[in-house]
Amino acid sequence: MNQTILSSGPLLDKRGRLIQTGYATKLVKAYDRNAIKAGKLRIKEWDYYLVYNKDFGVALTIADNAYMGLISATFLDFATGKEQTVSPMLIMPRRKLKMPSSSETGDIHFKNEKLEIHYTHEQGGRRIRLNMPNFSKQTSLFVDVLLTPTMEDSMVIATPFPKKRKAFYYNQKIIGMRASGSVNYKNQHYAFKPEDSFGILDWGRGVWTYDNTWYWSAANGVIDGKVFGFNLGYGFGDTSAATENMLFYEGAHKLDEVTFKIPMKEDGEPDYLSPWLFTSSDGRFEALFTPILDRSSYTSFGVLMSDQHQVFGYFNGKAILDNGEVIKLDNFLGFAEKVRNKW
């Protein structure tokens, strides 16, 4: 497929519609919350960080969805296949979180009687700090991590929703940041070391329609002594101008369409913990994904619903760079998820 490369300039026109749809490797479009012409309660803004190594990981989210906000923290134990997630809700935050208009500048600070969290830019990287004394059953969670970029390229995409001209999603995924720092969970100390620990940022800003399902997968690590990672996704909006599928290995390598084939149980429900198959229309990403942990949650309250399955596991297969070089995936740890939201 022919994929459109975004040019620099404002993201939205005077009517609050996307000026251009497509992808880039940097935040070339300027997001301005004040340029949005849709209902203010439809705006969704979040910063999600995942930091992990072969043994454990943490996932932290700060989200302002206008009528509700979210501070979510997860500890992932890959050795046992267990996770613990706590997600305090915020009622009607409506810009109180002061989400930055760019991932490259601006910090986020939040503190209440239950937790304290900070996303800041410092020391040539991104520092993530969380202090949640009553994380779960009077168990505390403390995180202090510095993420340092290893490459200039990232995945950036501007996606429209064809039935709602003022709806859009502007998204950046930063892959392959080296992680250093510490985590304290259940009074046990865990260390991230930059030689084997990596971080991913999912930075999202937009106006969403009510009912959506998305598929997203990402991973990062070291292959043949070099940082390698990928971002894959689809499922919502009009992606005819570009996909968000991209490999990262000494720069960005663009892929066409990728499909997640999730196995089904006899009752017709997805079997998230059985092996998935990943295939691509251009033959450049083919892999078997073997799950080890399903970070799942289901929430239903009135007209609102969220059904999430973020599944961690190992990828085995191949990825082909733009120059034809084949990267072999051998028990490469990452995740794949299916999420449906009515929001």
C-alpha positions in Angstrom: 0.0 0.0 0.0 1.1 3.6 -0.6 1.5 5.3 2.8 1.4 9.1 3.2 4.2 10.8 5.1 3.0 13.7 7.3 4.4 17.2 6.7 5.2 19.7 9.4 2.5 22.2 10.6 -0.6 22.3 12.7 -2.6 19.1 13.2 -6.1 20.6 13.0 -7.7 23.2 10.7 -10.1 25.9 11.8 -13.0 23.5 11.8 -11.2 21.1 14.1 -10.5 18.5 11.4 -7.2 16.8 10.6 -5.3 18.8 8.0 -3.5 15.6 6.9 -3.6 11.9 7.7 -0.6 9.6 7.6 2.5 8.7 9.5 5.9 10.2 10.4 9.0 9.3 12.5 8.8 12.5 14.6 6.0 14.7 16.0 5.9 16.9 13.0 2.3 18.0 13.5 1.6 20.4 16.4 -1.3 19.3 18.7 -3.3 22.2 20.1 -6.1 21.3 22.5 -7.7 24.7 21.9 -8.1 23.9 18.2 -10.5 21.0 18.9 -14.1 21.8 17.9 -15.7 18.6 19.1 -17.4 18.3 22.5 -14.8 18.7 25.3 -16.0 15.6 27.0 -14.9 13.5 24.0 -11.2 14.5 24.4 -8.9 11.7 25.4 -5.3 12.3 26.4 -2.8 9.9 28.0 0.8 9.0 28.6 1.5 5.3 29.1 4.9 3.9 30.0 6.0 0.2 30.0 9.4 -0.6 31.4 10.6 -4.2 31.6 13.4 -6.8 31.3 13.2 -10.6 31.1 12.2 -11.0 34.7 9.8 -8.2 35.7 8.3 -4.9 34.5 6.1 -2.0 35.5 3.4 -0.2 33.5 2.2 3.4 34.5 -0.6 5.4 33.0 -1.7 9.0 33.4 -4.9 9.7 31.5 -7.3 12.6 31.3 -10.5 11.5 29.5 -12.4 14.7 30.4 -15.2 13.3 32.4 -12.9 10.7 34.1 -9.2 10.4 34.7 -7.0 7.5 35.5 -3.7 6.9 37.3 -2.9 3.2 36.7 0.1 1.2 38.1 1.0 -2.4 37.3 3.8 -4.7 38.6 4.5 -7.6 36.2 6.3 -10.8 37.3 7.2 -12.8 34.2 8.8 -15.6 36.2 5.5 -16.4 38.0 3.1 -15.2 35.2 1.4 -12.9 37.7 0.6 -9.2 37.8 -0.9 -6.7 40.1 -2.8 -3.6 38.9 -4.3 -0.7 40.8 -6.1 2.0 38.9 -7.5 4.9 41.0 -10.2 6.8 39.1 -10.4 10.6 39.0 -13.8 12.2 38.5 -14.1 15.1 36.0 -10.4 16.0 35.8 -11.1 18.3 32.8 -7.5 19.5 32.1 -6.5 19.5 35.8 -3.8 17.0 35.0 -2.3 19.6 32.5 -1.3 17.0 29.9 1.4 18.5 27.7 0.8 19.2 24.0 4.0 17.4 23.1 5.9 14.3 24.3 9.1 16.2 23.9 8.5 19.0 26.4 6.3 19.5 29.4 6.1 17.5 32.7 3.2 15.9 34.5 2.8 16.0 38.3 0.0 14.6 40.3 -0.4 14.0 44.1 -3.3 13.2 46.4 -3.8 11.3 49.6 -3.3 7.9 47.9 -0.4 8.4 45.6 2.2 10.7 44.0 3.4 10.4 40.4 5.7 12.4 38.2 6.7 12.3 34.5 9.6 14.7 33.9 12.3 15.4 31.3 15.8 15.4 32.8 19.3 14.2 32.3 18.8 13.7 28.6 15.9 11.4 29.1 12.6 10.8 30.8 12.2 10.2 34.5 9.2 8.3 35.9 8.5 8.3 39.6 5.6 6.8 41.5 5.0 6.4 45.2 1.8 4.5 46.1 2.0 3.4 49.8 -1.2 1.3 49.7 -0.7 -0.3 46.3 -2.6 -3.5 47.2 -3.5 -4.9 50.6 -1.3 -2.5 52.3 1.6 -3.3 50.0 3.5 -0.4 48.7 4.8 0.3 45.2 7.7 2.6 44.6 9.2 3.3 41.1 12.1 5.6 40.1 13.3 5.0 36.6 15.2 7.0 34.0 14.6 6.2 30.3 17.2 7.2 27.8 16.5 7.2 24.0 18.6 5.0 21.8 17.4 6.3 18.4 15.8 9.4 16.9 13.0 7.7 15.1 9.6 6.9 16.6 6.2 5.9 15.3 3.8 8.9 14.8 0.4 8.6 13.1 -2.6 10.9 12.6 -5.7 8.7 12.2 -9.2 10.0 11.2 -12.6 8.6 12.1 -14.6 8.8 8.8 -18.1 9.0 10.4 -17.1 11.8 12.7 -15.1 14.4 10.9 -14.0 16.2 14.1 -12.8 13.0 15.7 -9.1 12.0 15.4 -6.2 10.2 17.1 -2.7 11.6 17.1 -0.3 9.0 18.5 3.4 8.6 19.1 5.1 5.3 20.2 8.7 5.6 21.3 10.4 2.2 21.3 13.8 1.0 22.6 14.6 3.5 25.4 17.2 2.0 27.8 16.0 1.9 31.4 17.9 2.4 34.7 16.5 2.7 38.1 14.7 0.8 40.8 11.3 -0.6 41.9 10.3 -1.6 45.4 7.3 -4.0 45.5 6.2 -6.0 48.6 9.3 -4.8 50.4 11.5 -6.4 47.7 14.0 -4.4 45.7 14.1 -4.8 41.9 16.7 -3.1 39.6 16.5 -2.0 36.0 19.9 -2.1 34.3 20.3 -0.3 31.0 22.1 -3.2 29.3 19.0 -5.4 29.5 16.0 -3.2 30.5 14.0 -1.1 28.1 11.0 1.3 28.0 8.2 2.1 25.6 6.0 5.3 25.6 2.5 5.4 24.2 1.6 9.1 23.9 -1.9 9.7 22.7 -4.1 12.8 22.1 -7.4 12.9 20.3 -11.2 12.9 20.1 -12.6 9.4 20.1 -15.9 8.0 19.0 -18.0 6.0 21.5 -17.3 2.3 20.6 -13.9 1.2 19.5 -11.7 -1.9 19.4 -8.0 -1.8 19.0 -5.1 -4.3 18.6 -1.6 -3.2 19.7 1.7 -5.0 20.0 5.2 -3.8 20.8 8.5 -5.1 22.0 12.1 -4.0 22.5 15.4 -5.6 23.4 18.8 -6.4 21.9 19.5 -8.6 18.8 23.1 -9.1 17.6 24.3 -6.4 20.0 21.9 -3.7 18.7 18.6 -2.3 20.0 15.7 -3.8 18.1 12.0 -3.2 18.6 8.7 -3.0 16.8 5.2 -1.4 17.0 2.2 -3.0 15.4 -1.5 -2.0 15.5 -4.9 -1.6 13.9 -8.6 -1.9 14.5 -10.1 1.6 14.7 -10.4 4.6 12.5 -9.4 5.0 8.8 -5.9 3.6 8.2 -6.0 3.8 4.4 -3.4 6.6 4.5 -0.9 4.8 6.7 -0.5 2.0 9.2 1.3 2.3 12.5 3.4 -0.9 11.8 7.1 -0.2 12.1 10.3 -1.9 12.9 13.2 -0.1 14.7 16.8 -1.2 14.1 19.3 1.5 13.4 16.3 3.6 12.3 12.7 3.1 11.4 11.5 0.5 8.8 7.9 0.9 7.6 5.5 -2.1 7.2 2.2 -2.6 5.5 -0.8 -4.3 7.3 -0.3 -6.8 10.1 -2.9 -9.1 11.4 -3.2 -10.7 14.9 -4.8 -14.1 14.8 -6.0 -14.9 18.3 -7.1 -18.5 18.9 -10.7 -19.2 19.9 -12.1 -21.5 22.5 -14.9 -24.0 21.7 -17.5 -21.5 23.1 -16.3 -18.9 20.6 -14.5 -16.7 23.1 -10.9 -15.6 22.5 -8.2 -17.9 24.1 -5.7 -15.2 25.0 -3.2 -17.6 26.7 -2.8 -19.9 23.7 -0.3 -19.1 21.0 -1.2 -16.2 18.6 -0.1 -16.0 14.9 1.1 -12.7 13.5 1.1 -12.3 9.7 1.7 -9.3 7.4 0.4 -8.4 4.0 4.0 -7.7 2.8 5.5 -10.8 4.3 7.9 -8.7 6.4 6.6 -9.7 9.9 5.7 -13.3 10.5 5.8 -14.7 14.1 4.3 -17.0 16.6 3.5 -15.4 19.9 3.5 -17.6 23.0 1.7 -15.9 26.0 2.9 -16.2 29.6 0.7 -13.5 31.3 -2.6 -11.9 30.6 -3.1 -8.5 32.2 -6.9 -8.3 31.9 -9.5 -6.1 33.3 -13.2 -5.6 32.7 -15.2 -2.6 33.8 -18.9 -1.8 33.1 -20.7 1.2 34.5 -23.9 2.4 32.8 -23.1 3.3 29.2 -19.3 3.0 29.9 -17.4 -0.3 29.3 -13.8 -1.4 29.0 -12.6 -4.9 28.2 -8.8 -5.1 28.1 -6.4 -7.9 27.6 -2.7 -7.0 27.4 -0.9 -10.3 27.0 2.8 -10.7 27.5 4.9 -13.4 26.0 7.6 -14.5 23.5 7.8 -13.8 19.8 9.5 -16.4 17.5 9.7 -15.7 13.8 11.2 -13.1 11.5 11.1 -9.4 10.7 12.5 -8.0 7.4 14.1 -4.5 7.3 13.7 -2.1 4.4 17.0 -3.3 2.9 15.9 -6.9 2.9 18.0 -7.9 6.0 16.2 -10.6 8.0 16.0 -10.2 11.8 15.4 -13.4 13.6 13.1 -13.3 16.6 14.1 -15.9 19.2 12.0 -15.8 22.4 11.8 -12.0 22.1 9.8 -10.7 25.0 6.9 -8.3 24.3 3.2 -7.9 24.4 0.1 -8.0 22.3 -3.3 -6.7 23.3 -6.9 -6.4 22.3 -9.0 -3.6 23.9 -12.6 -2.7 23.5 -13.8 0.6 25.0 -17.3 2.2 25.1 -16.4 5.6 26.4 
